[in-house]
């Protein structure tokens, strides 16, 4: 009968994605053709694609979901020309612009993040890279936060790091440095010309050499190809990043990418599955733009991702922590506690 043939065909296709999961669980690299097959899979294959991603996610993270809170510690005023960013030199977006927040404010925000259920708190500044004064400022904040909140994971995102800066941050108690690759080496010049892909790779490597954990990920939906996504997924795997945020472009008026259309929801979910299957042991974080890009399908992101941001991003709103906890728990997942 027709339905029996359809079922047999579906089982055969599901086997392909199951093999991808088996490779990931065996710490075998995903061949390029299999990685591309995930991104190019038909919509009807989305359930087995996500099932494969979940098998890997469950092995390493169970049903836990880590909540993360961002603090835009300095907004706007950036000299770089990143086309996706509302804080860049080429952006005319209407956003708050202010200098570096005082240490007591950074500490108070960390305290508030814990109250809201966050396990990780990330302080972010808009800049090409931090000055010596910036590093000293974050070091003071980190020491104060670590004294009061020893179990809170601390992350700093401050651009391209110079010699010795990562070591200073680690000594002060910072756990993670965030510096996203954002896209592939091939596509990078299309989104930024004031620094290079290699500049970003060097900062990730510098952080890891200093003994910090690396948080580095991507922005999906900027006009890249499937090959670009596979390339950057492979690059992040080679760097052995511990934390991998998957952002989805949030087009912002006044930025060069402000008029780009959103990707189909299924494409966003396939991208999350790809990064889980190619980076099986990394934290996969459904990050900026997930609310806009995924809409009512946001809960499905948790089949691949084990971490989400709550209470907004740098210049865009996001899901509140109470709604996030409800979403997580309604699916039978559990919020990771300190």
ZABA-404013 format. One record per atom (N, C-alpha, C): x, y, z. Coordinates in steps of 0.001 Angstrom, whole numbers, plus 500000, padded with zeros to 6 digits. Layout:
N
XYZ...
//
This chain:
338
500838498812500000500000500000500000500878501245500000500277502376499579501045503609499453501644504022500787500840503942501846501354504410503141502500503544503637502474502233503283503570501361503692504853501738502962504735502068501677505903502502500915506454503804501469505555504708501820506001505979502384506711505763503714506187504840504520506817504563505810508202503961505619508321503036504672509627502430504408510632503480503941510176504375503074511060505428502582511490506352503718510540506689504591510861507558505725511876506893506652511722505586506877512668504876507731514059504855507113514109504678505803515406504667505126516099506016505249515323507089505081515919508425505197516348508699506633515525508258507587515872508472508990517188507795509338517454506664508694518705505958508956519925506780508613519796507614507609520934508453507209521303509424508324520294510023508932520567510979510006520990510251511282520478509045511466520900508256512621522390507933512524522862507658511330524293507401511151525115508635511503524587509821511179525288511054511547525397511163513061524327510814513765524366510847515230525365509833515770525391508656515169526329507629515626527772508082515446528048508776514355529402509317514155529735510322515255528786511206515531529029512227516552529274511589517915528498510567518238528648509908519534529948509126519632530506508767518485531800508078518456532960509057518281532663510354518345533678511405518151534350511304516787533583510872515796534083510842514425533616512098513699534476512710512895534041513895512146532930513541511166531998514448511002530892514234510077531379514538508663531332513561507759531766513842506388530977515002505788531624515719504892531004516916504336529675516609503666529597515505502940528347515210502242527214514945503231527526514347504381526490514100505378526086515391506084527055516276506303526727517574506900525826518380505971526164518386504697525326519100503728523949518464503624523891517142503761522596516455503686521666516906504806522216517229505975521391517745507071520764519072506665521580519970506105521080521294505728520142521242504531520335520266503664519545520178502434518382519204502557518158518679503738517094517696503925515727518324503679514785517557503139513433518087502922512731518349504245511738519216504198511014519556505426510421518320506097510014517351505286509440516136505851510424515330506677511719515593506484512746514885507251513136515622508527512508516750508808512919517519509979512805516715511281511739515927511492511688515138512737512887514205512916513272513390511913514451512544512146515755513331512253515859514476511586517052515316511732517180515789513178516088516290513729516120516771515109516273515618516098515729514464515754515896513293516612517365512890516693518061512956515557519493512643515547520261513634516408519927514920516262520594515939517075520310515715518555519077515343518877518720515144520279519463513958520891519685512921520102520421511768520632521803512187521121522433513097520394523760513581520778523647514530521964522697515431521885522483516379522985522224515642524300521397514596524232521041513853525435522244513132526032523142512651525174524323511950525683525164512865526573525362514092526135526311514965526824525663515951527798524385516226527609523749517251528446522421516812529046522028515566528802520776515090529355519617515972528929518775516325529890517640517205529606517834518582530245519083518895530569519386520166531221519418521314530213518976522471530664519036523698529866519657524788530734520721525374530231521420526441530959520896527794530496520529528642531458520090530001531153521276530950531261521359531860530315522451532825530272521877534233530165522547535176530802522140536580530759523297537419530239522982538310529300523955539253528749523822540606529431524952541290529561524949542676530018525718543494528991525014544378528302525670545249527323526393546352528097527631546069528448528367546932529375528823548246528745528937548261527433529191549514526705528479549413525363527633550363525066526757550242523898527105551265522831527122550793521570527426551683520456528891552062520434529208553114519674530550553700519694531624552762519143531244551788518322532214550820517811532776551278516467534093551166516236534688551602514977534591550586513848534127549378514131534106548329513111532866548445512225532912547770511054531820547924510081531014546639509872530859545835510900530103544584510790528675544881510331528273544271509222527023544642508583525773544248509321525876543321510253524716542835510995524458543626512268525408544475512673525420545001514037524891546424514127523970546635515045523391547967515249524357548915515942525455548392516488526413549225517213527616549621516362527638549198515106528817549415514271528918550854513788530081551178513245530335552533512749529442552893511573528953551881510842528138552147509656526642552074509959526287551799511192524878551683511569524286553045511898523058553250511426522296554444511819521111554066512712521153552855513245520058552373514098519931553237515349518702553383515783518407554169516978518574553273518204519754553322518802520056552477519961520664553330521070520631552837522293521341553550523370522842553536523111523482554620523441524942554704523337525484555224524658526375554469525265526915554887526559528289554255526776529036554875527672530374554410528011530301553203528950531452552693529300531539551487530115530849551670531466529987550723531774529257550795533036530201550584534221529948551284535318530816551155536497530802549733537062531867549389537749531977548058538342530793547728539246530343548621540124529194548260540975527948547894540177527738548534539027526586548184538193526754546793537584527967546461537172528219545137536605528012544056537659528418544329538875528242543365539964526761543224540317526056544334540386524626544281540701523861543506539634524246543688538375523580542964537290523860541468537376525046541096537811525360539677538001524486539082539094524330539838540162523479539393541266522042539182540773521570540100539964520213540008539427520081538828538469521142538558537702521108537422536777520901536112537530521556535972538664521400534758539466519969534636539975519396535729540402518010535725540876517080535243539770517411535586538528516571535196537391516873533790536885517755533086537553518007531692537204519187531460536299519985532477536039521113532331535117522247531540535755522868530690534944524097530003535346525323530710534776525108531494533722526237532226533130525840533672532903526807534529533122526629535978533002527753536484532119527380537172531046528381537629530079528344539144529960529487539763530184529648541211530048530234541497528674529553542373527925529886542600526518530162544080526294531183544369525487531418545753525080531541545822523568531100546932523008531286547193521586532673547798521409533505547146520598534874547623520402535567546736519385536607547278518763537487546407517982538210545455518923538664546007520021539349545229521041539452546047522304539730545413523427539752546124524702541062546874524925540958548004525568542142548721526034542633548078527325543812548484527758544312548000529045543367548399530168542792549592530053541847550052531076540582549200531080540113548793529891538938547921529817539209546598530530540361546011530243540705544728530855540788544863532369541410545928532839541503546149534286540114546316534903539232546987534176537861547208534650537127545876534799537223545031533778536552543735533847537188542836534899538480542954535078539144542159536112538636542544537499538464543834537737537920544268539030536500543752539218535705543852538160534328543354538249534305541852538506535160541115537797535184539660537953535571539259539368536565539920539920536980539576541289535848539832542287535147540940542098534041541257543004532903540254542854532582539905541610531498538944541373531883537570541905533113537164541655533557535840542086533513535715543608533838536788544307533795536771545772532376536559546278531435537226545642530047537170546105529268536002545521529577535631544276528803534613543555529765533577542967530355532744543806531421531851543333530973530807542324529685530483542278529213529434541371528738529967540021528688531273539863528217531854538606529326531804537566529017531253536392529994531248535303530098532655534718531328533112534531531564534470534044532174534442532652531630535290531796532088535399530411532292536868530079533308537140529265533541538489528763533617538423527246532982539388526590533055539525525136533497540949524845534759541103524472535298542459524339536130542651523080535944541793522084536617542003520817537943541268520718538800541776519853540075541133519538541051541342520697541499540255521296542371540333522464543830540506522071544533541307522862545963541490522680546754540593523609548078540657523481548960539821524288548737540070525778548595538988526514548489539062527959547104539371528488546202539821527633544888540224528139544058539030528590544118537934527851543368536742528250543870536215529589545170536249529788545737535777531048545249536621532226545165537934532021544665538813533082543224538476533432542409538233532417541010537887532661540887536558533403541673535584532992541606534280533667542011534403535136543085535124535397543553535287536774542502535965537647541717536858537042540689537589537793539453536747538075539319535600537409538172534739537672537203534579536522537542535121535349536696534913534167536835533463533707535722532853533319535719531469532848535772531360531327535008532220530644534846532135529195535192533470528545535768533399527367535846534557526480535010534252525251534101535169524928533289535034523718533891535849522587534056535210521445534434535927520223533977535054519061532862535407518456532252534569517432533013534636516114533125533492515440533620533514514059532565534101513134531313533900513457530145534456512762529811533772511451530804533484510628530537532841509343531828532205508850531822531759507607532997531077507066534085532068506669535279531541506477536378532362505971536018532968504609535399532170503736535067532652502394534109533824502437533088533731503298532021534737503301532345535931504184533359535821505020533586536868506013533735538270505420534473538455504322534613539818503774533296540447503342532259539643503151530960540192502762530233540831503939530655540523505166529962541089506328530820542065507120532138542054506889533022542954507641534327543143506882534806544391506845536077544671506161537122545298507083536748545673508297537686546370509179538539545418510023538192544158510037539082543136510575538793541851509813539578540815510059539501539608509254539004538414510062538649537403509325538295536114509926539456535599510768540670535742510252541834535253510990542045536008512295541668537289512337541729538026513602540855537353514654539695536916514221538770536271515157539288534901515602539795534135514664540363532837515023541497533016516029542337534022515798543483534247516687543043534556518106541952535299518261541471535609519611540953534358520310540236533506519587539771532250520183540971531413520626541970531325519773543161530543520114543901531153521302543973532473521345544657533149522453543940532870523779542624532903523754541860532614524970542124531194525460542129530247524546542335528862524944543755528638525470544734529267524857546105529124525353546251529660526776545445530659527107545498531249528445544758530409529480544117529341529049543385528489529974541927528858530146541437529764529308540026530127529327539241529187528424537977528995528723537091528279527811536661529233526705536533528704525503536182529529524350534701529423524047534073530580523912532690530682523455532738531343522087532432530588521051532508531143519703531479530452518829530724531259518080529668530689517276529430531444515992528173531502515600527822531951514255526584532837514287526371533498513156525096534147512863524579533510511579523430532904511649522830532229510499521839533180509837521869533233508506520873534022507786521380535325507224522706535463507071523276536703506539523502536651505033523094535558504406523315535404502974524333534336502644524787533627503652525770532563503464525136531363502760525971530485502227525510529254501597525577528106502602525018526976502207525151525786503039526613525401503208527389525553502146528819525251502253529494526135503294529091527398503365529659528293504376529349527796505782528116527344506001527742526850507328528534525599507695528717524715506735529520523521507012530967523917507304531488524882506548532869525327506774533061525880508180532151526743508618532340527347509941532065526326511044531131525411510823530908524352511810532162523501511974532809523201510863534043522419510899535162523196511581535257524490511277536299525325511884536129525407513395534901525558513853534657525626515292534978524292515963534707523206515252535087521903515781536595521755515902537317522249514896538781522177514936539353523012516077538684524119516396539115524964517510538720524385518866537863523376518855537379522725520077536771523739521047535878524541520517535230525528521388534318524804522370534301525300523580533476524688524615532028525144524552531794526324524018530456526908523971530248527508522589529088527201521967528876527586520574527491528225520421527416529545520498526126530209520288525737530223518810524532529792518531523976529872517180522973531018517180523404532138516603522545533312516466521831533265515121520687533896515058519941534033513811519811535525513523520121535907512308520118537331511990518790537971512377518889539028513161517744539876513484517940541153512677517297541265511518517526542454510679517090543722511409518002544672511525517743545906512263517806547082511301516768547897511299516745549086510448517978549942510729518602550389509647519777551230509794521087550483509689521022549160509550522230548361509345522259547858507907523440547543507364523518547053505989522693545800505726522469544982506741521668543764506571520249543934507090519842545171507267518548545443507877517346545030507059517532544793505767516395544413504929516446542955504490517357542192505032517408540778504658516179540048505187515594539171504370514439538394504847514880537344505860513951536970506719514236535901507672514311534559506952515132533674507476515174532319506950513903531565507339513510530559506552512422529682506995512780529020508325511767528793509135511991528186510449512723526856510322512331526044509355512961524730509203514451524856508925514855525867508159516280526077507894517032526404509180516415527188510037517050527535511316517235526295512184516230525439512214516323524225513017517346523258512437517422523182511111518443522331510499519844522827510847520015524156510888521322524713511252521694524328512680520745524422513599521018524006514975521431522535515026520733521701514268521077520283514238522486520075513697522834520816512648524178520690512078525251520982513124525095522086513855526132522450514818526195521460515976525074520857516350525122519807517369525859518582516846525579518173515625526171516952515083527648517114514767528085518327514479529495518558514161530313518975515377529640519397516431530317519803517667529601519149518847529667517824518925528778517091519838528968517415521309530196517718521723530455517949523144530319519413523550530162520296522586530069521725522890528677522085523402528626523084524269527341523694524581526829524352523302525659523971522859525029524651521725523971525570522311524109526850522016523263527863522650522375528510521590521077528328521731520133529022520847520147530481521285520730531335520450521130532660520903520328533760520220520985534884519949520296536064519452519427535788518235518252536376518226517343536236517099516466535007517136516632534140518143515842532896518132514352533175518237513991534179519010512575534484519185511943534909517863512657535763517115512141536257515840512194535173514773513292534448514711513495533474513642512652532219513814512469531781515047511781530515515291510319530673515665509961531802516250508566532021516609508031530919517501506891530360517129506255529329517951507038528022517961508015527901517067508823526676517025510025526733517961510136527790518763511288527908519675511537526660520519510501526015521059510773524837521893511560523749521166511383523648519845512102522615519099513605522845519110514027524083519340515462524367519398516141523557520493515399523232521551515991522532522685516324521079522367515859520573521245516248519224520844517710519176520417518251520318519996519668520398519629520465521226520621519874522306521095520574523248521977520348522891523438521359523128524243521223522886525684521329524173526488521304525319525801521449526589526503520721527674525723520139528627526453519460529760525824519757531028526615519626532149525934519719533454526580518317533909526982518253534641528071516967535162528537517072536655528800515921537302528751515791538724529088516556539644528142516629539250526874517125540165525861518588539989525515518975540746524487520320540657523938520997542020524086521814542405523142522557543654523309521694544875523022521023544863521868520147545997521533518775545537521080518470544267521245517167543733520843516532542998522019515195542973522076514515542277523172514568540771522983514241540052524031514212538602523957513214538028524937513141536719524971512203536028525851512556536290527316511550536627528111511768536834529531512100535539530249512775535660531388513232534453532071512073533593532566510984534196532985509851533392533458509249532586532316509059533225531166508524532507530011509491531422529554510781531705529647511777530713529242511714529483530139511616529702531429511529528574532360510266527758532094509155528443531846507910527741531525508075526899530268508701527473529235508924526740527990509778525503528238510860525678528963511777524568529229511068523452529987510389523809531048509794522788531908508564522143531286507855522878530422506667522300529790507023521176528829508269521141528379508728520092527471509393518936528204509439519021529526510083517964530287511572518155530455512095519297530015513488519630530282513579520271531662514790520476532130514973521087533443516010522198533367515743523273534060516683524388534104517866524000534981519048524196534440520266523873535185520462524875536315520674524363537503520846525218538674522300525212539122522676526272539821524041526387540323524273525510541547
//
